[in-house]
Amino acid sequence: QVQLMESGGGLVQAGGSLRLSCAASRSIFSINPMRWYRHAPGKQHELVAHITSAGSTNYADSAKGRFTVSRDNAKNTVYLQMNSLKPEDTAVYYCNADCTYWGRGTQVTVSS
């Protein structure tokens, strides 16, 4: 079992950047994959980014070229660097481990 805690959300103007962090309660070295999802009001849960234990990444079309997912196994932490943010990126962002464990989410609000 693993507990996850997201942080780094907040209010930012369009075009700005945020870096989200997902801290795990134990080693993530073997956890495969680690994922970031988001949920906006009135919309479906969306898989934003995915990183495997080998470091392979994949992104939703809406995130490609703007978001970067990374992991620091030594710190048991996964990151989501978000640049060129748009109002449509406004959502609660969740970290997911091993397709099983979820954090409580962190709110990202992008103003126009």
Jmol script that loads the backbone (N, CA, C; Angstrom):
load data "model"
ATOM      1  N   GLN A   1       0.837  -1.183   0.000  1.00  0.00           N
ATOM      2  CA  GLN A   1       0.000   0.000   0.000  1.00  0.00           C
ATOM      3  C   GLN A   1       0.878   1.241   0.000  1.00  0.00           C
ATOM      4  N   VAL A   2       0.329   2.340  -0.548  1.00  0.00           N
ATOM      5  CA  VAL A   2       1.087   3.584  -0.597  1.00  0.00           C
ATOM      6  C   VAL A   2       0.110   4.744  -0.472  1.00  0.00           C
ATOM      7  N   GLN A   3       0.481   5.734   0.328  1.00  0.00           N
ATOM      8  CA  GLN A   3      -0.291   6.965   0.421  1.00  0.00           C
ATOM      9  C   GLN A   3       0.371   8.012  -0.452  1.00  0.00           C
ATOM     10  N   LEU A   4      -0.471   8.811  -1.104  1.00  0.00           N
ATOM     11  CA  LEU A   4       0.015   9.832  -2.016  1.00  0.00           C
ATOM     12  C   LEU A   4      -0.506  11.198  -1.591  1.00  0.00           C
ATOM     13  N   MET A   5       0.338  12.208  -1.691  1.00  0.00           N
ATOM     14  CA  MET A   5      -0.089  13.563  -1.346  1.00  0.00           C
ATOM     15  C   MET A   5       0.384  14.525  -2.419  1.00  0.00           C
ATOM     16  N   GLU A   6      -0.576  15.162  -3.065  1.00  0.00           N
ATOM     17  CA  GLU A   6      -0.266  16.157  -4.083  1.00  0.00           C
ATOM     18  C   GLU A   6      -0.099  17.529  -3.456  1.00  0.00           C
ATOM     19  N   SER A   7       0.704  18.346  -4.103  1.00  0.00           N
ATOM     20  CA  SER A   7       0.882  19.733  -3.696  1.00  0.00           C
ATOM     21  C   SER A   7       1.307  20.540  -4.906  1.00  0.00           C
ATOM     22  N   GLY A   8       1.283  21.863  -4.748  1.00  0.00           N
ATOM     23  CA  GLY A   8       1.770  22.731  -5.802  1.00  0.00           C
ATOM     24  C   GLY A   8       0.699  23.409  -6.624  1.00  0.00           C
ATOM     25  N   GLY A   9      -0.551  23.067  -6.365  1.00  0.00           N
ATOM     26  CA  GLY A   9      -1.626  23.727  -7.089  1.00  0.00           C
ATOM     27  C   GLY A   9      -1.792  25.166  -6.638  1.00  0.00           C
ATOM     28  N   GLY A  10      -2.655  25.873  -7.361  1.00  0.00           N
ATOM     29  CA  GLY A  10      -2.909  27.257  -6.999  1.00  0.00           C
ATOM     30  C   GLY A  10      -3.585  28.004  -8.117  1.00  0.00           C
ATOM     31  N   LEU A  11      -3.602  29.322  -7.973  1.00  0.00           N
ATOM     32  CA  LEU A  11      -4.209  30.212  -8.960  1.00  0.00           C
ATOM     33  C   LEU A  11      -3.103  30.855  -9.781  1.00  0.00           C
ATOM     34  N   VAL A  12      -3.226  30.770 -11.089  1.00  0.00           N
ATOM     35  CA  VAL A  12      -2.215  31.330 -11.976  1.00  0.00           C
ATOM     36  C   VAL A  12      -2.906  31.935 -13.184  1.00  0.00           C
ATOM     37  N   GLN A  13      -2.294  32.945 -13.764  1.00  0.00           N
ATOM     38  CA  GLN A  13      -2.850  33.550 -14.972  1.00  0.00           C
ATOM     39  C   GLN A  13      -2.527  32.695 -16.190  1.00  0.00           C
ATOM     40  N   ALA A  14      -3.346  32.812 -17.193  1.00  0.00           N
ATOM     41  CA  ALA A  14      -3.103  32.109 -18.444  1.00  0.00           C
ATOM     42  C   ALA A  14      -1.708  32.449 -18.955  1.00  0.00           C
ATOM     43  N   GLY A  15      -1.022  31.410 -19.420  1.00  0.00           N
ATOM     44  CA  GLY A  15       0.344  31.561 -19.876  1.00  0.00           C
ATOM     45  C   GLY A  15       1.386  31.282 -18.805  1.00  0.00           C
ATOM     46  N   GLY A  16       0.933  31.171 -17.573  1.00  0.00           N
ATOM     47  CA  GLY A  16       1.844  30.919 -16.473  1.00  0.00           C
ATOM     48  C   GLY A  16       2.195  29.452 -16.314  1.00  0.00           C
ATOM     49  N   SER A  17       2.936  29.176 -15.254  1.00  0.00           N
ATOM     50  CA  SER A  17       3.420  27.818 -15.009  1.00  0.00           C
ATOM     51  C   SER A  17       3.175  27.409 -13.560  1.00  0.00           C
ATOM     52  N   LEU A  18       3.045  26.123 -13.373  1.00  0.00           N
ATOM     53  CA  LEU A  18       2.984  25.526 -12.041  1.00  0.00           C
ATOM     54  C   LEU A  18       3.715  24.193 -12.081  1.00  0.00           C
ATOM     55  N   ARG A  19       4.261  23.802 -10.948  1.00  0.00           N
ATOM     56  CA  ARG A  19       4.827  22.456 -10.830  1.00  0.00           C
ATOM     57  C   ARG A  19       4.112  21.727  -9.705  1.00  0.00           C
ATOM     58  N   LEU A  20       3.458  20.673 -10.057  1.00  0.00           N
ATOM     59  CA  LEU A  20       2.780  19.830  -9.083  1.00  0.00           C
ATOM     60  C   LEU A  20       3.734  18.741  -8.600  1.00  0.00           C
ATOM     61  N   SER A  21       3.587  18.394  -7.339  1.00  0.00           N
ATOM     62  CA  SER A  21       4.373  17.308  -6.763  1.00  0.00           C
ATOM     63  C   SER A  21       3.435  16.255  -6.193  1.00  0.00           C
ATOM     64  N   CYS A  22       3.866  15.036  -6.248  1.00  0.00           N
ATOM     65  CA  CYS A  22       3.124  13.918  -5.656  1.00  0.00           C
ATOM     66  C   CYS A  22       4.121  13.136  -4.802  1.00  0.00           C
ATOM     67  N   ALA A  23       3.986  13.279  -3.501  1.00  0.00           N
ATOM     68  CA  ALA A  23       4.892  12.605  -2.576  1.00  0.00           C
ATOM     69  C   ALA A  23       4.264  11.295  -2.110  1.00  0.00           C
ATOM     70  N   ALA A  24       5.037  10.239  -2.206  1.00  0.00           N
ATOM     71  CA  ALA A  24       4.557   8.916  -1.800  1.00  0.00           C
ATOM     72  C   ALA A  24       5.095   8.543  -0.434  1.00  0.00           C
ATOM     73  N   SER A  25       4.347   7.686   0.253  1.00  0.00           N
ATOM     74  CA  SER A  25       4.702   7.302   1.618  1.00  0.00           C
ATOM     75  C   SER A  25       5.781   6.223   1.660  1.00  0.00           C
ATOM     76  N   ARG A  26       6.092   5.665   0.516  1.00  0.00           N
ATOM     77  CA  ARG A  26       7.154   4.646   0.459  1.00  0.00           C
ATOM     78  C   ARG A  26       7.838   4.740  -0.893  1.00  0.00           C
ATOM     79  N   SER A  27       8.822   3.920  -1.085  1.00  0.00           N
ATOM     80  CA  SER A  27       9.580   3.941  -2.332  1.00  0.00           C
ATOM     81  C   SER A  27       8.675   3.740  -3.546  1.00  0.00           C
ATOM     82  N   ILE A  28       8.907   4.558  -4.549  1.00  0.00           N
ATOM     83  CA  ILE A  28       8.159   4.408  -5.801  1.00  0.00           C
ATOM     84  C   ILE A  28       8.993   3.730  -6.874  1.00  0.00           C
ATOM     85  N   PHE A  29      10.178   3.251  -6.487  1.00  0.00           N
ATOM     86  CA  PHE A  29      11.110   2.695  -7.465  1.00  0.00           C
ATOM     87  C   PHE A  29      10.448   1.633  -8.326  1.00  0.00           C
ATOM     88  N   SER A  30       9.642   0.801  -7.687  1.00  0.00           N
ATOM     89  CA  SER A  30       9.049  -0.320  -8.422  1.00  0.00           C
ATOM     90  C   SER A  30       7.617  -0.052  -8.857  1.00  0.00           C
ATOM     91  N   ILE A  31       7.100   1.111  -8.532  1.00  0.00           N
ATOM     92  CA  ILE A  31       5.697   1.392  -8.881  1.00  0.00           C
ATOM     93  C   ILE A  31       5.610   1.771 -10.355  1.00  0.00           C
ATOM     94  N   ASN A  32       4.750   1.046 -11.035  1.00  0.00           N
ATOM     95  CA  ASN A  32       4.667   1.209 -12.484  1.00  0.00           C
ATOM     96  C   ASN A  32       3.240   1.055 -12.936  1.00  0.00           C
ATOM     97  N   PRO A  33       2.601   2.065 -13.495  1.00  0.00           N
ATOM     98  CA  PRO A  33       3.175   3.390 -13.702  1.00  0.00           C
ATOM     99  C   PRO A  33       2.749   4.364 -12.608  1.00  0.00           C
ATOM    100  N   MET A  34       3.246   5.576 -12.713  1.00  0.00           N
ATOM    101  CA  MET A  34       2.729   6.704 -11.958  1.00  0.00           C
ATOM    102  C   MET A  34       2.007   7.602 -12.963  1.00  0.00           C
ATOM    103  N   ARG A  35       0.843   8.076 -12.553  1.00  0.00           N
ATOM    104  CA  ARG A  35       0.028   8.858 -13.477  1.00  0.00           C
ATOM    105  C   ARG A  35      -0.517  10.124 -12.830  1.00  0.00           C
ATOM    106  N   TRP A  36      -0.763  11.098 -13.663  1.00  0.00           N
ATOM    107  CA  TRP A  36      -1.492  12.297 -13.268  1.00  0.00           C
ATOM    108  C   TRP A  36      -2.817  12.326 -14.034  1.00  0.00           C
ATOM    109  N   TYR A  37      -3.889  12.518 -13.276  1.00  0.00           N
ATOM    110  CA  TYR A  37      -5.218  12.701 -13.844  1.00  0.00           C
ATOM    111  C   TYR A  37      -5.716  14.086 -13.446  1.00  0.00           C
ATOM    112  N   ARG A  38      -6.762  14.524 -14.124  1.00  0.00           N
ATOM    113  CA  ARG A  38      -7.436  15.741 -13.691  1.00  0.00           C
ATOM    114  C   ARG A  38      -8.939  15.588 -13.880  1.00  0.00           C
ATOM    115  N   HIS A  39      -9.656  16.353 -13.062  1.00  0.00           N
ATOM    116  CA  HIS A  39     -11.119  16.316 -13.117  1.00  0.00           C
ATOM    117  C   HIS A  39     -11.632  17.736 -12.997  1.00  0.00           C
ATOM    118  N   ALA A  40     -12.243  18.180 -14.065  1.00  0.00           N
ATOM    119  CA  ALA A  40     -12.850  19.505 -14.086  1.00  0.00           C
ATOM    120  C   ALA A  40     -14.367  19.362 -13.935  1.00  0.00           C
ATOM    121  N   PRO A  41     -15.013  20.345 -13.332  1.00  0.00           N
ATOM    122  CA  PRO A  41     -16.466  20.276 -13.155  1.00  0.00           C
ATOM    123  C   PRO A  41     -17.181  20.067 -14.480  1.00  0.00           C
ATOM    124  N   GLY A  42     -18.079  19.116 -14.506  1.00  0.00           N
ATOM    125  CA  GLY A  42     -18.855  18.862 -15.712  1.00  0.00           C
ATOM    126  C   GLY A  42     -18.127  18.078 -16.778  1.00  0.00           C
ATOM    127  N   LYS A  43     -16.913  17.661 -16.488  1.00  0.00           N
ATOM    128  CA  LYS A  43     -16.132  16.911 -17.474  1.00  0.00           C
ATOM    129  C   LYS A  43     -15.726  15.558 -16.904  1.00  0.00           C
ATOM    130  N   GLN A  44     -15.334  14.681 -17.797  1.00  0.00           N
ATOM    131  CA  GLN A  44     -14.876  13.370 -17.361  1.00  0.00           C
ATOM    132  C   GLN A  44     -13.465  13.452 -16.798  1.00  0.00           C
ATOM    133  N   HIS A  45     -13.176  12.481 -15.931  1.00  0.00           N
ATOM    134  CA  HIS A  45     -11.810  12.299 -15.437  1.00  0.00           C
ATOM    135  C   HIS A  45     -10.889  12.082 -16.644  1.00  0.00           C
ATOM    136  N   GLU A  46      -9.778  12.805 -16.670  1.00  0.00           N
ATOM    137  CA  GLU A  46      -8.882  12.740 -17.829  1.00  0.00           C
ATOM    138  C   GLU A  46      -7.470  12.347 -17.413  1.00  0.00           C
ATOM    139  N   LEU A  47      -6.913  11.355 -18.084  1.00  0.00           N
ATOM    140  CA  LEU A  47      -5.518  10.993 -17.875  1.00  0.00           C
ATOM    141  C   LEU A  47      -4.655  12.036 -18.571  1.00  0.00           C
ATOM    142  N   VAL A  48      -3.819  12.702 -17.810  1.00  0.00           N
ATOM    143  CA  VAL A  48      -3.012  13.788 -18.341  1.00  0.00           C
ATOM    144  C   VAL A  48      -1.622  13.320 -18.745  1.00  0.00           C
ATOM    145  N   ALA A  49      -0.979  12.552 -17.861  1.00  0.00           N
ATOM    146  CA  ALA A  49       0.394  12.135 -18.119  1.00  0.00           C
ATOM    147  C   ALA A  49       0.685  10.840 -17.379  1.00  0.00           C
ATOM    148  N   HIS A  50       1.674  10.144 -17.881  1.00  0.00           N
ATOM    149  CA  HIS A  50       1.967   8.783 -17.438  1.00  0.00           C
ATOM    150  C   HIS A  50       3.476   8.611 -17.505  1.00  0.00           C
ATOM    151  N   ILE A  51       4.058   8.016 -16.453  1.00  0.00           N
ATOM    152  CA  ILE A  51       5.486   7.722 -16.488  1.00  0.00           C
ATOM    153  C   ILE A  51       5.704   6.336 -15.914  1.00  0.00           C
ATOM    154  N   THR A  52       6.482   5.541 -16.618  1.00  0.00           N
ATOM    155  CA  THR A  52       6.758   4.184 -16.155  1.00  0.00           C
ATOM    156  C   THR A  52       7.979   4.180 -15.235  1.00  0.00           C
ATOM    157  N   SER A  53       8.234   3.020 -14.643  1.00  0.00           N
ATOM    158  CA  SER A  53       9.399   2.892 -13.774  1.00  0.00           C
ATOM    159  C   SER A  53      10.701   3.051 -14.567  1.00  0.00           C
ATOM    160  N   ALA A  54      10.631   2.802 -15.869  1.00  0.00           N
ATOM    161  CA  ALA A  54      11.809   2.973 -16.718  1.00  0.00           C
ATOM    162  C   ALA A  54      11.965   4.402 -17.216  1.00  0.00           C
ATOM    163  N   GLY A  55      10.968   5.236 -16.904  1.00  0.00           N
ATOM    164  CA  GLY A  55      11.067   6.635 -17.299  1.00  0.00           C
ATOM    165  C   GLY A  55      10.383   6.982 -18.604  1.00  0.00           C
ATOM    166  N   SER A  56       9.705   6.016 -19.205  1.00  0.00           N
ATOM    167  CA  SER A  56       8.955   6.318 -20.427  1.00  0.00           C
ATOM    168  C   SER A  56       7.724   7.146 -20.080  1.00  0.00           C
ATOM    169  N   THR A  57       7.439   8.108 -20.930  1.00  0.00           N
ATOM    170  CA  THR A  57       6.330   9.014 -20.657  1.00  0.00           C
ATOM    171  C   THR A  57       5.318   9.030 -21.787  1.00  0.00           C
ATOM    172  N   ASN A  58       4.122   9.423 -21.432  1.00  0.00           N
ATOM    173  CA  ASN A  58       3.063   9.585 -22.431  1.00  0.00           C
ATOM    174  C   ASN A  58       2.125  10.676 -21.926  1.00  0.00           C
ATOM    175  N   TYR A  59       1.519  11.397 -22.878  1.00  0.00           N
ATOM    176  CA  TYR A  59       0.703  12.545 -22.518  1.00  0.00           C
ATOM    177  C   TYR A  59      -0.606  12.560 -23.289  1.00  0.00           C
ATOM    178  N   ALA A  60      -1.601  13.153 -22.650  1.00  0.00           N
ATOM    179  CA  ALA A  60      -2.820  13.458 -23.380  1.00  0.00           C
ATOM    180  C   ALA A  60      -2.502  14.494 -24.445  1.00  0.00           C
ATOM    181  N   ASP A  61      -3.276  14.483 -25.515  1.00  0.00           N
ATOM    182  CA  ASP A  61      -3.042  15.461 -26.580  1.00  0.00           C
ATOM    183  C   ASP A  61      -3.109  16.891 -26.035  1.00  0.00           C
ATOM    184  N   SER A  62      -3.971  17.112 -25.076  1.00  0.00           N
ATOM    185  CA  SER A  62      -4.134  18.450 -24.513  1.00  0.00           C
ATOM    186  C   SER A  62      -2.910  18.909 -23.723  1.00  0.00           C
ATOM    187  N   ALA A  63      -2.057  17.962 -23.336  1.00  0.00           N
ATOM    188  CA  ALA A  63      -0.891  18.274 -22.510  1.00  0.00           C
ATOM    189  C   ALA A  63       0.424  18.263 -23.291  1.00  0.00           C
ATOM    190  N   LYS A  64       0.416  17.657 -24.453  1.00  0.00           N
ATOM    191  CA  LYS A  64       1.664  17.515 -25.212  1.00  0.00           C
ATOM    192  C   LYS A  64       2.268  18.865 -25.551  1.00  0.00           C
ATOM    193  N   GLY A  65       3.576  18.968 -25.324  1.00  0.00           N
ATOM    194  CA  GLY A  65       4.291  20.192 -25.631  1.00  0.00           C
ATOM    195  C   GLY A  65       4.226  21.242 -24.532  1.00  0.00           C
ATOM    196  N   ARG A  66       3.353  21.029 -23.551  1.00  0.00           N
ATOM    197  CA  ARG A  66       3.220  22.012 -22.461  1.00  0.00           C
ATOM    198  C   ARG A  66       3.527  21.413 -21.095  1.00  0.00           C
ATOM    199  N   PHE A  67       3.198  20.155 -20.889  1.00  0.00           N
ATOM    200  CA  PHE A  67       3.379  19.493 -19.599  1.00  0.00           C
ATOM    201  C   PHE A  67       4.532  18.501 -19.679  1.00  0.00           C
ATOM    202  N   THR A  68       5.230  18.347 -18.567  1.00  0.00           N
ATOM    203  CA  THR A  68       6.298  17.353 -18.482  1.00  0.00           C
ATOM    204  C   THR A  68       6.177  16.592 -17.165  1.00  0.00           C
ATOM    205  N   VAL A  69       6.086  15.284 -17.258  1.00  0.00           N
ATOM    206  CA  VAL A  69       6.037  14.440 -16.061  1.00  0.00           C
ATOM    207  C   VAL A  69       7.428  13.872 -15.805  1.00  0.00           C
ATOM    208  N   SER A  70       7.802  13.810 -14.533  1.00  0.00           N
ATOM    209  CA  SER A  70       9.103  13.259 -14.172  1.00  0.00           C
ATOM    210  C   SER A  70       8.967  12.576 -12.808  1.00  0.00           C
ATOM    211  N   ARG A  71       9.970  11.781 -12.495  1.00  0.00           N
ATOM    212  CA  ARG A  71       9.944  11.116 -11.198  1.00  0.00           C
ATOM    213  C   ARG A  71      11.341  11.142 -10.586  1.00  0.00           C
ATOM    214  N   ASP A  72      11.376  11.310  -9.268  1.00  0.00           N
ATOM    215  CA  ASP A  72      12.617  11.264  -8.515  1.00  0.00           C
ATOM    216  C   ASP A  72      12.462  10.120  -7.522  1.00  0.00           C
ATOM    217  N   ASN A  73      12.969   8.969  -7.875  1.00  0.00           N
ATOM    218  CA  ASN A  73      12.800   7.793  -7.024  1.00  0.00           C
ATOM    219  C   ASN A  73      13.471   7.970  -5.668  1.00  0.00           C
ATOM    220  N   ALA A  74      14.562   8.729  -5.619  1.00  0.00           N
ATOM    221  CA  ALA A  74      15.254   8.942  -4.350  1.00  0.00           C
ATOM    222  C   ALA A  74      14.396   9.736  -3.370  1.00  0.00           C
ATOM    223  N   LYS A  75      13.526  10.587  -3.907  1.00  0.00           N
ATOM    224  CA  LYS A  75      12.651  11.401  -3.060  1.00  0.00           C
ATOM    225  C   LYS A  75      11.225  10.854  -3.005  1.00  0.00           C
ATOM    226  N   ASN A  76      11.008   9.717  -3.651  1.00  0.00           N
ATOM    227  CA  ASN A  76       9.660   9.119  -3.681  1.00  0.00           C
ATOM    228  C   ASN A  76       8.620  10.118  -4.181  1.00  0.00           C
ATOM    229  N   THR A  77       8.980  10.854  -5.207  1.00  0.00           N
ATOM    230  CA  THR A  77       8.128  11.950  -5.663  1.00  0.00           C
ATOM    231  C   THR A  77       8.026  11.951  -7.184  1.00  0.00           C
ATOM    232  N   VAL A  78       6.824  12.240  -7.637  1.00  0.00           N
ATOM    233  CA  VAL A  78       6.567  12.429  -9.061  1.00  0.00           C
ATOM    234  C   VAL A  78       6.139  13.885  -9.259  1.00  0.00           C
ATOM    235  N   TYR A  79       6.547  14.453 -10.360  1.00  0.00           N
ATOM    236  CA  TYR A  79       6.263  15.857 -10.637  1.00  0.00           C
ATOM    237  C   TYR A  79       5.473  16.002 -11.943  1.00  0.00           C
ATOM    238  N   LEU A  80       4.749  17.097 -12.014  1.00  0.00           N
ATOM    239  CA  LEU A  80       4.114  17.488 -13.270  1.00  0.00           C
ATOM    240  C   LEU A  80       4.391  18.970 -13.464  1.00  0.00           C
ATOM    241  N   GLN A  81       5.298  19.264 -14.379  1.00  0.00           N
ATOM    242  CA  GLN A  81       5.605  20.646 -14.735  1.00  0.00           C
ATOM    243  C   GLN A  81       4.613  21.082 -15.803  1.00  0.00           C
ATOM    244  N   MET A  82       3.897  22.145 -15.517  1.00  0.00           N
ATOM    245  CA  MET A  82       2.861  22.625 -16.440  1.00  0.00           C
ATOM    246  C   MET A  82       3.205  24.040 -16.882  1.00  0.00           C
ATOM    247  N   ASN A  83       3.423  24.209 -18.161  1.00  0.00           N
ATOM    248  CA  ASN A  83       3.749  25.513 -18.734  1.00  0.00           C
ATOM    249  C   ASN A  83       2.653  25.957 -19.692  1.00  0.00           C
ATOM    250  N   SER A  84       2.682  27.225 -20.017  1.00  0.00           N
ATOM    251  CA  SER A  84       1.702  27.789 -20.968  1.00  0.00           C
ATOM    252  C   SER A  84       0.280  27.385 -20.585  1.00  0.00           C
ATOM    253  N   LEU A  85      -0.039  27.573 -19.336  1.00  0.00           N
ATOM    254  CA  LEU A  85      -1.332  27.126 -18.839  1.00  0.00           C
ATOM    255  C   LEU A  85      -2.479  27.904 -19.468  1.00  0.00           C
ATOM    256  N   LYS A  86      -3.590  27.202 -19.652  1.00  0.00           N
ATOM    257  CA  LYS A  86      -4.787  27.764 -20.261  1.00  0.00           C
ATOM    258  C   LYS A  86      -5.948  27.647 -19.284  1.00  0.00           C
ATOM    259  N   PRO A  87      -6.971  28.484 -19.434  1.00  0.00           N
ATOM    260  CA  PRO A  87      -8.135  28.363 -18.540  1.00  0.00           C
ATOM    261  C   PRO A  87      -8.749  26.958 -18.565  1.00  0.00           C
ATOM    262  N   GLU A  88      -8.676  26.292 -19.685  1.00  0.00           N
ATOM    263  CA  GLU A  88      -9.245  24.944 -19.759  1.00  0.00           C
ATOM    264  C   GLU A  88      -8.424  23.897 -19.008  1.00  0.00           C
ATOM    265  N   ASP A  89      -7.268  24.290 -18.487  1.00  0.00           N
ATOM    266  CA  ASP A  89      -6.496  23.390 -17.623  1.00  0.00           C
ATOM    267  C   ASP A  89      -7.004  23.411 -16.179  1.00  0.00           C
ATOM    268  N   THR A  90      -7.931  24.304 -15.899  1.00  0.00           N
ATOM    269  CA  THR A  90      -8.489  24.381 -14.552  1.00  0.00           C
ATOM    270  C   THR A  90      -9.160  23.067 -14.171  1.00  0.00           C
ATOM    271  N   ALA A  91      -8.727  22.502 -13.053  1.00  0.00           N
ATOM    272  CA  ALA A  91      -9.228  21.201 -12.613  1.00  0.00           C
ATOM    273  C   ALA A  91      -8.574  20.847 -11.281  1.00  0.00           C
ATOM    274  N   VAL A  92      -9.071  19.785 -10.677  1.00  0.00           N
ATOM    275  CA  VAL A  92      -8.366  19.156  -9.569  1.00  0.00           C
ATOM    276  C   VAL A  92      -7.458  18.092 -10.177  1.00  0.00           C
ATOM    277  N   TYR A  93      -6.198  18.135  -9.820  1.00  0.00           N
ATOM    278  CA  TYR A  93      -5.210  17.206 -10.366  1.00  0.00           C
ATOM    279  C   TYR A  93      -4.888  16.138  -9.324  1.00  0.00           C
ATOM    280  N   TYR A  94      -4.944  14.903  -9.775  1.00  0.00           N
ATOM    281  CA  TYR A  94      -4.743  13.755  -8.896  1.00  0.00           C
ATOM    282  C   TYR A  94      -3.549  12.925  -9.350  1.00  0.00           C
ATOM    283  N   CYS A  95      -2.854  12.415  -8.381  1.00  0.00           N
ATOM    284  CA  CYS A  95      -1.775  11.473  -8.627  1.00  0.00           C
ATOM    285  C   CYS A  95      -2.308  10.048  -8.431  1.00  0.00           C
ATOM    286  N   ASN A  96      -1.825   9.154  -9.262  1.00  0.00           N
ATOM    287  CA  ASN A  96      -2.253   7.759  -9.175  1.00  0.00           C
ATOM    288  C   ASN A  96      -1.032   6.851  -9.273  1.00  0.00           C
ATOM    289  N   ALA A  97      -1.008   5.846  -8.427  1.00  0.00           N
ATOM    290  CA  ALA A  97       0.109   4.895  -8.426  1.00  0.00           C
ATOM    291  C   ALA A  97      -0.379   3.496  -8.731  1.00  0.00           C
ATOM    292  N   ASP A  98       0.280   2.871  -9.672  1.00  0.00           N
ATOM    293  CA  ASP A  98       0.043   1.457  -9.931  1.00  0.00           C
ATOM    294  C   ASP A  98      -1.401   1.166 -10.322  1.00  0.00           C
ATOM    295  N   CYS A  99      -2.073   2.179 -10.861  1.00  0.00           N
ATOM    296  CA  CYS A  99      -3.481   2.065 -11.266  1.00  0.00           C
ATOM    297  C   CYS A  99      -4.394   1.740 -10.092  1.00  0.00           C
ATOM    298  N   THR A 100      -3.925   1.952  -8.872  1.00  0.00           N
ATOM    299  CA  THR A 100      -4.667   1.510  -7.689  1.00  0.00           C
ATOM    300  C   THR A 100      -4.838   2.608  -6.648  1.00  0.00           C
ATOM    301  N   TYR A 101      -3.776   3.324  -6.357  1.00  0.00           N
ATOM    302  CA  TYR A 101      -3.778   4.260  -5.228  1.00  0.00           C
ATOM    303  C   TYR A 101      -3.916   5.693  -5.719  1.00  0.00           C
ATOM    304  N   TRP A 102      -4.673   6.490  -4.958  1.00  0.00           N
ATOM    305  CA  TRP A 102      -4.962   7.869  -5.340  1.00  0.00           C
ATOM    306  C   TRP A 102      -4.612   8.828  -4.221  1.00  0.00           C
ATOM    307  N   GLY A 103      -4.165  10.018  -4.623  1.00  0.00           N
ATOM    308  CA  GLY A 103      -4.065  11.097  -3.679  1.00  0.00           C
ATOM    309  C   GLY A 103      -5.389  11.829  -3.579  1.00  0.00           C
ATOM    310  N   ARG A 104      -5.419  12.876  -2.758  1.00  0.00           N
ATOM    311  CA  ARG A 104      -6.649  13.632  -2.568  1.00  0.00           C
ATOM    312  C   ARG A 104      -6.801  14.756  -3.576  1.00  0.00           C
ATOM    313  N   GLY A 105      -5.763  15.044  -4.301  1.00  0.00           N
ATOM    314  CA  GLY A 105      -5.846  16.047  -5.349  1.00  0.00           C
ATOM    315  C   GLY A 105      -5.384  17.419  -4.920  1.00  0.00           C
ATOM    316  N   THR A 106      -5.041  18.226  -5.912  1.00  0.00           N
ATOM    317  CA  THR A 106      -4.663  19.614  -5.685  1.00  0.00           C
ATOM    318  C   THR A 106      -5.339  20.457  -6.760  1.00  0.00           C
ATOM    319  N   GLN A 107      -5.915  21.573  -6.344  1.00  0.00           N
ATOM    320  CA  GLN A 107      -6.680  22.419  -7.259  1.00  0.00           C
ATOM    321  C   GLN A 107      -5.759  23.315  -8.065  1.00  0.00           C
ATOM    322  N   VAL A 108      -5.979  23.315  -9.363  1.00  0.00           N
ATOM    323  CA  VAL A 108      -5.293  24.244 -10.270  1.00  0.00           C
ATOM    324  C   VAL A 108      -6.355  25.115 -10.917  1.00  0.00           C
ATOM    325  N   THR A 109      -6.191  26.418 -10.781  1.00  0.00           N
ATOM    326  CA  THR A 109      -7.128  27.366 -11.384  1.00  0.00           C
ATOM    327  C   THR A 109      -6.340  28.329 -12.258  1.00  0.00           C
ATOM    328  N   VAL A 110      -6.728  28.405 -13.524  1.00  0.00           N
ATOM    329  CA  VAL A 110      -6.050  29.273 -14.476  1.00  0.00           C
ATOM    330  C   VAL A 110      -7.028  30.365 -14.897  1.00  0.00           C
ATOM    331  N   SER A 111      -6.678  31.589 -14.614  1.00  0.00           N
ATOM    332  CA  SER A 111      -7.543  32.711 -14.961  1.00  0.00           C
ATOM    333  C   SER A 111      -7.179  33.268 -16.331  1.00  0.00           C
ATOM    334  N   SER A 112      -8.185  33.782 -17.005  1.00  0.00           N
ATOM    335  CA  SER A 112      -7.961  34.325 -18.358  1.00  0.00           C
ATOM    336  C   SER A 112      -7.581  35.793 -18.310  1.00  0.00           C
TER     337      SER A 112
END
end "model"
wireframe off; spacefill off
backbone 0.3
color backbone group
